[in-house]
């Protein structure tokens, strides 16, 4: 067990530093010693996701969760990966198990809401967000999610209130700035939309859809050169396979603006 602890310790440090390739051989060696260690399964799955090996990451998490069915960290990781892979119902089961184990897990309620959104069940999503806020009224994760759900349900005033409360709690919350940017853009307030999208990128340069919205804003303002630059930034940053259709549409818009 001494060697296993040593490998896990070294692997954990490398993962925290973002050195995933260097962590992988250490975690593989640890896997040979104890394949179903919950800590190993969590670390190895994170590395495998970064290396693009999602299916093996899922297998790894399921192995750990089978050995320790009530491990909340494993359930979160498995649920998040299942949701990202489009396996919404299985993800919902993971989050539901978490709140079954501990109803005070606000993030699990919000994660359930995200699944309901993916299943186009906004009323259930709203209820899950409100359950989260009963546990933690200042959860920015829950407030951002509730704002999105309310916006989709036509409850625009409450959506705006949610986003503003997030920024009262954390003025540098990039997601809330993006949400406000998209809210104002949908309402035709391009000046405020541009301001909040730029702030979103200032606080999180990897927030790709802020680039997309900024491109749309500039195009609406006939600032075509700026629009092309923002759209190109979007294409550079957004590499999620699930965004393939959006990427193709954006590339076609760029071609049209450049012609």
N, C-alpha and C positions, 0 to 999 in steps of 0.2 A: 504493500500500500504506500510505502514511502516514495517509490518511483512514480506511482500514479499521482500522488499529491504534488510532486515536483513538476511533472509534466503539465498538470492542470494549472498550477501556479504560473509557469512560464507562458503557457498558452493564453491564459487570461490576460496577462500583461500585454502580450502582443496584439490580442484582439482589441483591447482598450486603446491601444496606440494606432489601430487601423492597419496593422501589419498582418493581413490575413494570410498571404502566401507563406510567410515565415511560420505562422501559427499552425498551418495545416499538418505538416509532418509530425509535429509534436503531439497534436491531438489524435492523429492516426495511430501513433505509438500508444497513447493512452487508451484508445479504443480497443487495441489488441489485449490490453490488460483488464479492462472492465467496460464492455461495450454499452451497458445499460445504466451507467452512472448518470444521474440527472444533470449534474454540473457539466459533465462532458457532452451530453446530448445537446444542451443549450449552446455551449461554446462552438461545438462542431457544426451545428445547424446554422449558426450565424455566419461562420466562415464559408460553408457550402453555398449559402444564399449569395454571398458576395462574389463567389466564384461561378455563379450562374447554374449551380447544381440544385435546383429547387426540389426536384423529386426526391433526391437522396436526403436533402434536409428534412423533408416531410417524414421520410422513413425513419430518420434518426430521432426526431421528436416523438414520433409514435412509439418507438422502442422505449424511450425513456419514460413516456407517460404510461405505457403499459406496465412498467415496473413500479411506477409511483403515481397511481391514478389521480391522487388528490394534490399533486404538486402544482400550485397556482402559477408559478413562473413558467412551467412547461405548458400549462393550458393556455396562458396568454400567448406564448410564442407559437404554439400550434395553431391557435385560432387566427392570429395575425397572418400567418403564412397561408392558411387555408383561404382566408378572405382575399388575400392578394392573388391567389391562384384561381379565384372564381368559384371556389367550393363553399358557397355561402351557407348552406344548411349545416354542413359539418362544422363550420366556424361558429355558427350560432349555438351549436351543442356545447362547444368548448366554453364559450362565454357564459352560457346558462349554467354550466357546471360550476364555474367560478362563483357566481352569485348565489348558487345553491350552497356552496361551502361557506361563503361569507358575503352576506347581503350588503355589507359596507364597502365593497369593492366598487367604487364609483366608476373607475375606468372600464370595468367589465360591462356595466350598464351602457356606457357610451359606445363601447365596441359593439354591443348588441344593436344599438341604434344604427351604426354604420352598416351592419349586415341588413337590417330592415330596409335601409335606403337602397342598397344594392338589389334587394328583392322587390323594390317599388311598393313598399308598405309604409308610407309616411306616418300614418296614425300610430302604428306600433313603434316607429322610430321616435316620435314625439314623446310617447309615454315612457320609453326607456331613458330618454334624455332627462325627463322630469324626475324619474326615479334616481338618477345620478345626482341631480341637483338637490334632492332631498337629503342625500348623504353628504354632499359637499357643495354648498351653495356658491362657492367661489372657484369651482372647477372651470378653468378656461377651456379645457377639452370639451366639457359638456356644454358650455355656453356657445362655443363656436358651432358645435354640432346642432344644438337646438336652433340657433340662428338660421342655419342652412335649411333645416327641416321646416321651420316656420315660413321662410321665404318661399319654399316649394309649395306650401299650403296656402299661400296668399296672405299670410299674417305678417305683412311687411313691417308694420310698426314694431311688433315684438322682435322680429329678426334684427332690426336696426338697434333696438335696445340691448339685445344680447351681445352684438359685436361691440357696442360702445362700452358695455360693462367689462368685457374682456380687456379693452384698452385702458380702462380705469384701474384694473388689477395689474396689468402688465402692458405699459405703453409700447413695448418692443415686441409684442406678439405678432409675428409675421403673418400667421394664418388669418388673424382678425383683420389686419390691414388688407390682405388680399380679398377676404370676404366683403369688406366694405367697398373696396375698389370695384368688385363685380356687382355689388348692390347698386352703387351709384351709376355704373356704366349701364346697367339694365334700365335705370330710371332716366337716362339721358344727361346726367350731371357729369360731363366728361372731365371738367377741371378737378373735381373731388376724386373721381375715379382714377385719374392719372396720378394724383398726389399719393393716394393710398397704395396703389400698385408699386410705385417707386419706393415707398417706405417698406413695403413687404420685401422687396429685393434687397434693400439696404440691410434689413435684419436677417434675411435668409436668401443669399444669392442663388440658391438652388431651387427656389420656388418657381418652377417652370411656367406655370399657368399665369403668373404675373406678367411674364414676358409676352405671352399670347394675348392677354387682355390689353397690354400697352400697345401691341401691334394693331389691334382692332381700333383702339382709341385714336392712334395717329392716323390710321387709314380714314376714319370718319372725319378727321380734321384736315384731310388732304395733305398731311405731312408724310408723303409716300416714302421718302428716303428713310425717315425715322421708323416707319412701319416695317420696311424691309429689314432694317437692322434688328428690331425686336423679334420679328418672326424668325430670322436666322439664329438669334440667340436661343429661341425656343427649340429649334431643331437641333442645335448643338447640345443643349442640356437635357432634353427629354428623350431618354433612350428606353423607356418602358415599352415592351412589346405590345402591351394593351393599348398604347397610344398610336399604333401604326396608322389607323385611318385618319386620325387628326393630323399626324405628321404629313401624310400624303396631301390632305386638303390644304395645309399651310404651305407646302412646297408649291402647290398649284397657284395659290394666291401670290406668292413671291414671283413666280413666272409671269403672272398677269401684270403685276406692278412694274416689272422690269421690261415688259414688252413695249 
